[in-house]
Amino acid sequence: MREIKCDVAIIGAGPAGLAAALSAKEHGAKDVLVIDRDTDSGGILQQCIHAGFGLSYFHKEMTGPEYAAVFREKCDQEGIRFLFDTMVTEVRSAREIICSSTEQGLVKVYTGASILAMGCRERTRQNLRIPGTRPSGIFTAGTAQRLINRQNEMVGKSVVILGSGDIGMIMARRMSLEGAKVKAVVEIMPYLAGLTRNKVQCLDDFGIPLMLSHTVTRIMGHKRIEGVYIAEVDDQKQPIPSTEEYISCDTLLLSVGLIPENELTKGAGISTNAVTNGPEVDQRMQTVMPGLFACGNVVHVNDLADNVSIESELAGKYAAMYAAGTLPEAKAQLNVIAGEGVRYVCPHHVAVTDEEAVIRLYFRVSEPGRKTILKARSGKKEIAAREVRRVSPGEMDHIDIHTQDLTGDDVVICAEGVK
Amino acid sequence: MTRKNIICTVCPMGCNITVKADGSEIISIEGNECKRGEIYARDEFTCPTRTLTSSVLVTNAKEPLLPVRTEKPVPKAKFGECMEIIKATTVHAPIKIHQVIIHDLAGTGVNLIATCSRDV
C-alpha cells in the first residue's frame, strides 16, 4: 500500500474542504492534503451555476463555480496538494486515513490532524415513503441539477417539485429557462423552507405557484411518472382527503432536505447528533476525538456556502495547531443547549481553555417570526442578547459570546418573540 | 391606478412593498422598512433586472458544458431572447474563467461570460 505523510489531511474538496485547507496552511501547517472522490475541486459548487454566492464572504454576488475558483486558485498558489478520484474508505484515527485512488490504488495517509468535510446528500423518496408506483422520472433536485448543469441531460418537460428548499426552487427556474413547464412547488410546512430571494427570483419571476401546507399523496404512472396527487395537510401534517387533486407531469423533483454524509464519521466511532445528524463539535470544530475536526454541511446543513467557509476556516486553523502541538488543552467542556424557540445550536460544546475569544454560535429557530430577541445564558446569567427584525427556520442566525463571560455552567440559547 | 406587490430581496427581512402607480408614474411606495427597499421597489416596478446564469456547450473539454452568466443584470423581459442565443452557442476549450463568450447578448449591451475555466 502506498503511504503519504502530511500535516493536515482534509476529506472533501468542496467549500468546506477548500476553506479549511487554506486556513490550515495560513496557520502554519506545511503540508496540507485534500482528498476528494470527484475529479476536480468545488464539490457541489460545480453544479451550482446560479448566482447568490459570496454576498457575505466577498461582498459581491458570484456563481458557485466562481466562488470555488477563488479558493482553488489560492490553494494552488499555496502549494496545497489534492488527491482526486480518490475515495476515503476509512478514518482509522485522527492520524491515519485509508483511501482508494483510481491512479494509485490503496493509499494510507499518515497525518498530524484530520478534517471531515464530506458535506451532505439529499433525502430521497425512500426517506419520505410517498405511496404509489415506482416509475422513472423521480429525481432529487440536486441529481437533476447535476444532470442538467454538468452532464447536459435534460430530465423532463412537465415538472412538479416537492419541497420548497433552495435547490428545488433554483431548479424550478433552471428548468423553466430550459423550456420545461414547472406546474407547482408543493411544501408541506405552512412556510417556505428556503430563502425568500429564491421564491422571488425562481418562482414568482416565472409564475410558478407555491402551494404551502400541501404535499404529494400518490405517485401515478408505470414506466414513466404520469402525474401526482397532491392534497392540503392539516395541523398535524396529515393530508385532507377532500382536498386531493391530480396534476399531470413527467417529472417529480424532490427538494426535501439534506442529510450530512457521516458514514466515515460513524466508522471512526463517533456518534452523530440526533437533530443535526452530524458529529458534535466544540468552538474549534474539534469532534469528540482529539485531532479530528469537522466543518461545513457534514456537521450541520447550512443555507449559505459563505457560512460554511467561515466555519471551515476555524477547523483549518485549529487542526493546524493540533498538528503542531500548540492547540490549547480544554480544562473543561460546557454544553451549548438549544433553549426556547431554538431547534439546534452549533457548535454543540465550548471547550474552556486559556484562550480568550469571541465564540460565534450558529443556530436555527423552531418557528418563523417577526421581531425576536436572541439570547445566550451561561447558567442564569445573560451573557449576550441581540434583537433581530425577523427569524426563519430556513435562515441560520448567530449570536456571539465572550469566553470571559462564561460562568462554568452550560450555555443556553433562546429566541423570544416580541409582541 | 395600478398596484404592484413586490417582495424585497435586498436583505433577509423580505419586506412586502406595495407600489401604487398611474401608468408608468409611481405615486407611492409603502411597506419597505428602509431606503434600500424603496430603490429596489422602484427598479422592480420600472425595469426588473436579474443576472442570468446558464450553460453553453463546450467541445474539446472533459465536461460537455461550460457555465456562463451575464456580466451585469439584464432586463427580465429579455430572458427568453437571451436563452435562445445561449442554447444555440457552442464554444471550444480552452476557456478561461470570465472570458467573454458572447458580446452584447441579445442587444442588452451586456456580455455573457464564462464562470469557470475549461482546460483541454
Boltz contact constraints between the chains, C-beta under 6 A:
constraints:
  - contact:
      token1: [A, 49]
      token2: [B, 53]
      max_distance: 6.0
  - contact:
      token1: [A, 49]
      token2: [B, 67]
      max_distance: 6.0
  - contact:
      token1: [A, 50]
      token2: [B, 53]
      max_distance: 6.0
  - contact:
      token1: [A, 51]
      token2: [B, 51]
      max_distance: 6.0
  - contact:
      token1: [A, 51]
      token2: [B, 53]
      max_distance: 6.0
  - contact:
      token1: [A, 63]
      token2: [B, 53]
      max_distance: 6.0
  - contact:
      token1: [A, 63]
      token2: [B, 69]
      max_distance: 6.0
  - contact:
      token1: [A, 63]
      token2: [B, 115]
      max_distance: 6.0
  - contact:
      token1: [A, 65]
      token2: [B, 67]
      max_distance: 6.0
  - contact:
      token1: [A, 65]
      token2: [B, 115]
      max_distance: 6.0
  - contact:
      token1: [A, 65]
      token2: [B, 116]
      max_distance: 6.0
  - contact:
      token1: [A, 66]
      token2: [B, 115]
      max_distance: 6.0
  - contact:
      token1: [A, 69]
      token2: [B, 97]
      max_distance: 6.0
  - contact:
      token1: [A, 152]
      token2: [B, 64]
      max_distance: 6.0
  - contact:
      token1: [A, 152]
      token2: [B, 65]
      max_distance: 6.0
  - contact:
      token1: [A, 177]
      token2: [B, 83]
      max_distance: 6.0
  - contact:
      token1: [A, 196]
      token2: [B, 14]
      max_distance: 6.0
  - contact:
      token1: [A, 197]
      token2: [B, 9]
      max_distance: 6.0
  - contact:
      token1: [A, 200]
      token2: [B, 7]
      max_distance: 6.0
  - contact:
      token1: [A, 200]
      token2: [B, 9]
      max_distance: 6.0
  - contact:
      token1: [A, 389]
      token2: [B, 13]
      max_distance: 6.0
  - contact:
      token1: [A, 390]
      token2: [B, 13]
      max_distance: 6.0
  - contact:
      token1: [A, 395]
      token2: [B, 12]
      max_distance: 6.0
